[in-house]
Amino acid sequence: MPVYTFRETQFIPTTLDVLWDFISSPQNLRKITPPSMGFDVITSDLPEKMYAGMIIAYHVRPLFGIKTTWVTEITHVNEFKYFVDEQRFGPYTMWHHQHLIEPVEGGILMTDIIDYQPPMGFLGAIANKLVIRKTLKEIFAFRKIKLEAYFGKP
């Protein structure tokens, strides 16, 4: 089965320190996730900042409102540059999400690159075409609006 790539870039008019402080806090993920996802962190006693090797468990409703447990590991952290989360258990056969930030004139360019493989073989490929990719676009459209509310519009 193919591995799909979803890429989204957003300019954020803030400083590197301020943006890193926000995105490196696991508690802030819920703030920028659509309510329709039913996103709820179930890991207790999360630290204020992520670190490589950190495991975070969530309840989420990624497709058709079906509640599932999603467990990710923060596999790489390069402070003020990027972090990577990978699914360890959840709705996808494979999920690798890079969060890249780069200072540019007037702010920060944030790029998300998600490489993923849906479950269920050819049915997953159909689901990707009909639902998954659209859902990812909606999640990041919501995230863009929320980040603009926190940091301002370009």
CYANA upper distance limits for C-alpha pairs under 8 A (distance plus 0.5 A):
  1 MET  CA    117 GLN  CA      7.97
  1 MET  CA    121 GLY  CA      6.50
  1 MET  CA    122 PHE  CA      7.80
  1 MET  CA    125 ALA  CA      8.31
  2 PRO  CA    117 GLN  CA      7.17
  2 PRO  CA    125 ALA  CA      8.42
  3 VAL  CA    115 ASP  CA      6.93
  3 VAL  CA    116 TYR  CA      6.00
  3 VAL  CA    117 GLN  CA      5.32
  4 TYR  CA    115 ASP  CA      6.07
  4 TYR  CA    116 TYR  CA      5.85
  4 TYR  CA    117 GLN  CA      6.67
  5 THR  CA    113 ILE  CA      7.41
  5 THR  CA    114 ILE  CA      6.02
  5 THR  CA    115 ASP  CA      4.96
  5 THR  CA    116 TYR  CA      6.94
  6 PHE  CA    112 ASP  CA      8.47
  6 PHE  CA    113 ILE  CA      6.35
  6 PHE  CA    114 ILE  CA      5.58
  6 PHE  CA    115 ASP  CA      7.01
  6 PHE  CA    133 ARG  CA      8.21
  6 PHE  CA    136 LEU  CA      8.36
  7 ARG  CA    111 THR  CA      7.66
  7 ARG  CA    112 ASP  CA      6.14
  7 ARG  CA    113 ILE  CA      5.08
  7 ARG  CA    114 ILE  CA      6.86
  8 GLU  CA    111 THR  CA      6.23
  8 GLU  CA    112 ASP  CA      5.77
  8 GLU  CA    113 ILE  CA      7.22
  8 GLU  CA    140 PHE  CA      7.89
  9 THR  CA    109 LEU  CA      7.43
  9 THR  CA    110 MET  CA      6.14
  9 THR  CA    111 THR  CA      4.83
  9 THR  CA    112 ASP  CA      6.88
 10 GLN  CA    109 LEU  CA      6.35
 10 GLN  CA    110 MET  CA      5.79
 10 GLN  CA    111 THR  CA      7.00
 10 GLN  CA    144 LYS  CA      7.66
 11 PHE  CA    107 GLY  CA      7.44
 11 PHE  CA    108 ILE  CA      6.26
 11 PHE  CA    109 LEU  CA      5.07
 11 PHE  CA    110 MET  CA      6.73
 11 PHE  CA    154 PRO  CA      7.18
 12 ILE  CA    107 GLY  CA      6.15
 12 ILE  CA    108 ILE  CA      5.66
 12 ILE  CA    109 LEU  CA      6.77
 12 ILE  CA    110 MET  CA      7.73
 12 ILE  CA    147 LEU  CA      8.14
 12 ILE  CA    148 GLU  CA      7.83
 12 ILE  CA    151 PHE  CA      7.20
 12 ILE  CA    152 GLY  CA      7.88
 12 ILE  CA    153 LYS  CA      7.70
 12 ILE  CA    154 PRO  CA      6.97
 13 PRO  CA    106 GLY  CA      6.52
 13 PRO  CA    107 GLY  CA      4.71
 13 PRO  CA    108 ILE  CA      6.80
 13 PRO  CA    151 PHE  CA      6.91
 13 PRO  CA    152 GLY  CA      6.94
 13 PRO  CA    153 LYS  CA      7.40
 13 PRO  CA    154 PRO  CA      6.27
 14 THR  CA     18 VAL  CA      7.19
 14 THR  CA     19 LEU  CA      7.17
 14 THR  CA    106 GLY  CA      7.98
 14 THR  CA    107 GLY  CA      5.38
 14 THR  CA    108 ILE  CA      6.92
 14 THR  CA    151 PHE  CA      6.85
 15 THR  CA     19 LEU  CA      6.76
 15 THR  CA    103 PRO  CA      8.28
 15 THR  CA    107 GLY  CA      6.35
 15 THR  CA    108 ILE  CA      7.22
 16 LEU  CA     20 TRP  CA      6.45
 16 LEU  CA     80 PHE  CA      7.04
 16 LEU  CA    101 ILE  CA      8.47
 16 LEU  CA    102 GLU  CA      8.35
 16 LEU  CA    103 PRO  CA      7.03
 16 LEU  CA    107 GLY  CA      8.11
 16 LEU  CA    108 ILE  CA      7.05
 17 ASP  CA     21 ASP  CA      6.54
 17 ASP  CA     80 PHE  CA      7.63
 18 VAL  CA     22 PHE  CA      6.94
 19 LEU  CA     23 ILE  CA      6.70
 19 LEU  CA    108 ILE  CA      8.49
 20 TRP  CA     24 SER  CA      6.19
 20 TRP  CA     79 GLU  CA      8.18
 20 TRP  CA     80 PHE  CA      6.28
 21 ASP  CA     25 SER  CA      7.14
 22 PHE  CA     28 ASN  CA      7.15
 23 ILE  CA     28 ASN  CA      7.27
 23 ILE  CA     29 LEU  CA      7.97
 24 SER  CA     49 LYS  CA      5.98
 24 SER  CA     50 MET  CA      6.19
 25 SER  CA     29 LEU  CA      8.08
 25 SER  CA     48 GLU  CA      5.97
 25 SER  CA     49 LYS  CA      5.27
 25 SER  CA     50 MET  CA      6.70
 26 PRO  CA     46 LEU  CA      7.91
 26 PRO  CA     47 PRO  CA      8.38
 26 PRO  CA     48 GLU  CA      7.45
 26 PRO  CA     49 LYS  CA      7.22
 26 PRO  CA     50 MET  CA      6.98
 27 GLN  CA     31 LYS  CA      8.32
 27 GLN  CA     48 GLU  CA      7.99
 28 ASN  CA     32 ILE  CA      7.48
 29 LEU  CA     33 THR  CA      6.89
 30 ARG  CA     39 PHE  CA      6.91
 30 ARG  CA     40 ASP  CA      7.58
 30 ARG  CA     41 VAL  CA      8.35
 31 LYS  CA    146 LYS  CA      8.19
 32 ILE  CA    142 PHE  CA      7.65
 32 ILE  CA    143 ARG  CA      5.46
 32 ILE  CA    146 LYS  CA      6.22
 32 ILE  CA    147 LEU  CA      7.63
 33 THR  CA     37 MET  CA      7.59
 33 THR  CA     39 PHE  CA      7.61
 33 THR  CA    139 ILE  CA      7.11
 33 THR  CA    142 PHE  CA      7.58
 33 THR  CA    143 ARG  CA      6.82
 34 PRO  CA     38 GLY  CA      8.32
 34 PRO  CA     39 PHE  CA      8.43
 34 PRO  CA    139 ILE  CA      6.79
 34 PRO  CA    142 PHE  CA      6.76
 34 PRO  CA    143 ARG  CA      8.11
 35 PRO  CA     39 PHE  CA      7.43
 36 SER  CA     61 ARG  CA      8.05
 36 SER  CA     65 GLY  CA      8.42
 37 MET  CA     60 VAL  CA      6.26
 37 MET  CA     61 ARG  CA      5.34
 37 MET  CA     62 PRO  CA      6.24
 37 MET  CA     65 GLY  CA      8.00
 38 GLY  CA     59 HIS  CA      7.62
 38 GLY  CA     60 VAL  CA      5.61
 38 GLY  CA     61 ARG  CA      5.86
 38 GLY  CA     67 LYS  CA      8.22
 39 PHE  CA     58 TYR  CA      7.22
 39 PHE  CA     59 HIS  CA      6.24
 39 PHE  CA     60 VAL  CA      5.03
 39 PHE  CA     61 ARG  CA      7.47
 40 ASP  CA     58 TYR  CA      5.91
 40 ASP  CA     59 HIS  CA      5.65
 40 ASP  CA     60 VAL  CA      7.00
 41 VAL  CA     56 ILE  CA      7.91
 41 VAL  CA     57 ALA  CA      6.55
 41 VAL  CA     58 TYR  CA      4.81
 41 VAL  CA     59 HIS  CA      6.95
 42 ILE  CA     56 ILE  CA      8.29
 42 ILE  CA     57 ALA  CA      6.02
 42 ILE  CA     58 TYR  CA      5.64
 42 ILE  CA     59 HIS  CA      7.26
 43 THR  CA     56 ILE  CA      6.31
 43 THR  CA     57 ALA  CA      5.78
 43 THR  CA     58 TYR  CA      7.59
 50 MET  CA     54 MET  CA      7.12
 50 MET  CA     74 ILE  CA      7.80
 50 MET  CA     77 VAL  CA      8.47
 51 TYR  CA     74 ILE  CA      7.11
 51 TYR  CA     76 HIS  CA      8.17
 51 TYR  CA     77 VAL  CA      6.80
 52 ALA  CA     73 GLU  CA      8.31
 52 ALA  CA     74 ILE  CA      5.67
 52 ALA  CA     75 THR  CA      5.46
 52 ALA  CA     76 HIS  CA      5.59
 52 ALA  CA     77 VAL  CA      6.16
 53 GLY  CA     73 GLU  CA      6.56
 53 GLY  CA     74 ILE  CA      5.99
 53 GLY  CA     75 THR  CA      5.99
 53 GLY  CA     76 HIS  CA      8.21
 54 MET  CA     73 GLU  CA      6.03
 54 MET  CA     74 ILE  CA      5.75
 54 MET  CA     75 THR  CA      8.00
 55 ILE  CA     71 VAL  CA      7.43
 55 ILE  CA     72 THR  CA      6.24
 55 ILE  CA     73 GLU  CA      4.99
 55 ILE  CA     74 ILE  CA      7.04
 56 ILE  CA     71 VAL  CA      6.21
 56 ILE  CA     72 THR  CA      5.90
 56 ILE  CA     73 GLU  CA      6.86
 57 ALA  CA     69 THR  CA      7.43
 57 ALA  CA     70 TRP  CA      6.21
 57 ALA  CA     71 VAL  CA      4.80
 57 ALA  CA     72 THR  CA      6.93
 58 TYR  CA     69 THR  CA      6.17
 58 TYR  CA     70 TRP  CA      5.67
 58 TYR  CA     71 VAL  CA      6.81
 59 HIS  CA     67 LYS  CA      7.04
 59 HIS  CA     68 THR  CA      6.14
 59 HIS  CA     69 THR  CA      5.14
 59 HIS  CA     70 TRP  CA      6.65
 60 VAL  CA     67 LYS  CA      6.10
 60 VAL  CA     68 THR  CA      6.06
 60 VAL  CA     69 THR  CA      6.85
 60 VAL  CA     70 TRP  CA      7.34
 61 ARG  CA     65 GLY  CA      5.43
 61 ARG  CA     66 ILE  CA      5.62
 61 ARG  CA     67 LYS  CA      5.05
 61 ARG  CA     68 THR  CA      6.67
 62 PRO  CA     66 ILE  CA      7.59
 62 PRO  CA     67 LYS  CA      8.15
 62 PRO  CA     68 THR  CA      8.46
 62 PRO  CA     91 PRO  CA      8.40
 63 LEU  CA    131 VAL  CA      8.38
 63 LEU  CA    132 ILE  CA      8.14
 68 THR  CA     90 GLY  CA      7.55
 68 THR  CA     91 PRO  CA      7.74
 69 THR  CA     89 PHE  CA      8.04
 69 THR  CA     90 GLY  CA      6.43
 70 TRP  CA     87 GLN  CA      7.69
 70 TRP  CA     88 ARG  CA      8.28
 70 TRP  CA     89 PHE  CA      6.17
 70 TRP  CA     90 GLY  CA      4.79
 70 TRP  CA     91 PRO  CA      7.46
 71 VAL  CA     87 GLN  CA      6.36
 71 VAL  CA     88 ARG  CA      5.93
 71 VAL  CA     89 PHE  CA      5.48
 71 VAL  CA     90 GLY  CA      6.69
 72 THR  CA     85 ASP  CA      6.66
 72 THR  CA     86 GLU  CA      5.82
 72 THR  CA     87 GLN  CA      4.79
 72 THR  CA     88 ARG  CA      5.78
 72 THR  CA     89 PHE  CA      7.51
 73 GLU  CA     85 ASP  CA      5.97
 73 GLU  CA     86 GLU  CA      5.87
 73 GLU  CA     87 GLN  CA      6.91
 73 GLU  CA     88 ARG  CA      7.07
 74 ILE  CA     83 PHE  CA      7.67
 74 ILE  CA     84 VAL  CA      6.23
 74 ILE  CA     85 ASP  CA      4.88
 74 ILE  CA     86 GLU  CA      7.04
 75 THR  CA     83 PHE  CA      8.07
 75 THR  CA     84 VAL  CA      6.16
 75 THR  CA     85 ASP  CA      6.27
 75 THR  CA     86 GLU  CA      7.27
 76 HIS  CA     82 TYR  CA      8.37
 76 HIS  CA     83 PHE  CA      5.77
 76 HIS  CA     84 VAL  CA      5.63
 76 HIS  CA     85 ASP  CA      7.89
 77 VAL  CA     82 TYR  CA      6.52
 77 VAL  CA     83 PHE  CA      4.79
 77 VAL  CA     84 VAL  CA      7.16
 78 ASN  CA     82 TYR  CA      5.78
 78 ASN  CA     83 PHE  CA      6.63
 79 GLU  CA     83 PHE  CA      8.21
 80 PHE  CA    101 ILE  CA      7.54
 81 LYS  CA    100 LEU  CA      6.46
 81 LYS  CA    101 ILE  CA      5.73
 81 LYS  CA    102 GLU  CA      6.99
 82 TYR  CA     98 GLN  CA      7.59
 82 TYR  CA     99 HIS  CA      5.85
 82 TYR  CA    100 LEU  CA      4.91
 82 TYR  CA    101 ILE  CA      6.48
 83 PHE  CA     98 GLN  CA      6.61
 83 PHE  CA     99 HIS  CA      5.90
 83 PHE  CA    100 LEU  CA      7.36
 84 VAL  CA     96 HIS  CA      7.65
 84 VAL  CA     97 HIS  CA      6.06
 84 VAL  CA     98 GLN  CA      5.04
 84 VAL  CA     99 HIS  CA      6.61
 85 ASP  CA     96 HIS  CA      6.59
 85 ASP  CA     97 HIS  CA      5.78
 85 ASP  CA     98 GLN  CA      7.22
 86 GLU  CA     94 MET  CA      8.49
 86 GLU  CA     95 TRP  CA      6.07
 86 GLU  CA     96 HIS  CA      5.10
 86 GLU  CA     97 HIS  CA      6.75
 87 GLN  CA     92 TYR  CA      8.24
 87 GLN  CA     94 MET  CA      7.23
 87 GLN  CA     95 TRP  CA      5.75
 87 GLN  CA     96 HIS  CA      7.28
 91 PRO  CA    118 PRO  CA      8.09
 91 PRO  CA    119 PRO  CA      7.69
 92 TYR  CA    116 TYR  CA      7.59
 92 TYR  CA    117 GLN  CA      6.54
 92 TYR  CA    118 PRO  CA      5.38
 92 TYR  CA    119 PRO  CA      5.95
 93 THR  CA    116 TYR  CA      8.02
 93 THR  CA    117 GLN  CA      5.88
 93 THR  CA    118 PRO  CA      6.05
 93 THR  CA    119 PRO  CA      5.53
 94 MET  CA    115 ASP  CA      8.22
 94 MET  CA    116 TYR  CA      5.64
 94 MET  CA    117 GLN  CA      5.43
 94 MET  CA    118 PRO  CA      7.58
 95 TRP  CA    114 ILE  CA      7.49
 95 TRP  CA    115 ASP  CA      6.40
 95 TRP  CA    116 TYR  CA      4.88
 95 TRP  CA    117 GLN  CA      7.14
 96 HIS  CA    114 ILE  CA      6.15
 96 HIS  CA    115 ASP  CA      5.69
 96 HIS  CA    116 TYR  CA      6.78
 97 HIS  CA    112 ASP  CA      7.43
 97 HIS  CA    113 ILE  CA      6.22
 97 HIS  CA    114 ILE  CA      4.86
 97 HIS  CA    115 ASP  CA      6.96
 98 GLN  CA    111 THR  CA      8.41
 98 GLN  CA    112 ASP  CA      6.11
 98 GLN  CA    113 ILE  CA      5.59
 98 GLN  CA    114 ILE  CA      6.82
 99 HIS  CA    110 MET  CA      7.70
 99 HIS  CA    111 THR  CA      6.53
 99 HIS  CA    112 ASP  CA      5.29
 99 HIS  CA    113 ILE  CA      7.27
100 LEU  CA    110 MET  CA      6.12
100 LEU  CA    111 THR  CA      5.54
100 LEU  CA    112 ASP  CA      6.75
101 ILE  CA    108 ILE  CA      6.94
101 ILE  CA    109 LEU  CA      6.18
101 ILE  CA    110 MET  CA      4.95
101 ILE  CA    111 THR  CA      6.85
102 GLU  CA    108 ILE  CA      6.00
102 GLU  CA    109 LEU  CA      5.67
102 GLU  CA    110 MET  CA      6.98
103 PRO  CA    107 GLY  CA      6.53
103 PRO  CA    108 ILE  CA      4.97
103 PRO  CA    109 LEU  CA      6.75
104 VAL  CA    108 ILE  CA      5.93
104 VAL  CA    109 LEU  CA      6.89
117 GLN  CA    124 GLY  CA      8.46
118 PRO  CA    124 GLY  CA      5.45
118 PRO  CA    125 ALA  CA      7.35
118 PRO  CA    127 ALA  CA      8.40
118 PRO  CA    128 ASN  CA      7.51
119 PRO  CA    123 LEU  CA      8.32
119 PRO  CA    124 GLY  CA      5.76
120 MET  CA    124 GLY  CA      5.48
121 GLY  CA    125 ALA  CA      7.08
122 PHE  CA    126 ILE  CA      6.84
123 LEU  CA    127 ALA  CA      6.61
124 GLY  CA    128 ASN  CA      6.48
125 ALA  CA    129 LYS  CA      6.85
126 ILE  CA    130 LEU  CA      6.65
127 ALA  CA    131 VAL  CA      5.84
127 ALA  CA    132 ILE  CA      6.56
128 ASN  CA    132 ILE  CA      4.91
128 ASN  CA    133 ARG  CA      6.04
129 LYS  CA    133 ARG  CA      6.89
129 LYS  CA    134 LYS  CA      8.45
130 LEU  CA    134 LYS  CA      7.70
131 VAL  CA    135 THR  CA      6.54
132 ILE  CA    136 LEU  CA      6.73
133 ARG  CA    137 LYS  CA      6.80
134 LYS  CA    138 GLU  CA      6.77
135 THR  CA    139 ILE  CA      6.64
136 LEU  CA    140 PHE  CA      6.76
137 LYS  CA    141 ALA  CA      6.55
138 GLU  CA    142 PHE  CA      6.68
139 ILE  CA    143 ARG  CA      6.65
140 PHE  CA    144 LYS  CA      6.49
141 ALA  CA    145 ILE  CA      7.00
142 PHE  CA    146 LYS  CA      6.79
143 ARG  CA    147 LEU  CA      6.52
144 LYS  CA    148 GLU  CA      6.61
145 ILE  CA    149 ALA  CA      6.76
146 LYS  CA    150 TYR  CA      6.89
147 LEU  CA    151 PHE  CA      6.40
147 LEU  CA    152 GLY  CA      7.94
148 GLU  CA    152 GLY  CA      5.02
148 GLU  CA    153 LYS  CA      5.57
149 ALA  CA    153 LYS  CA      8.13
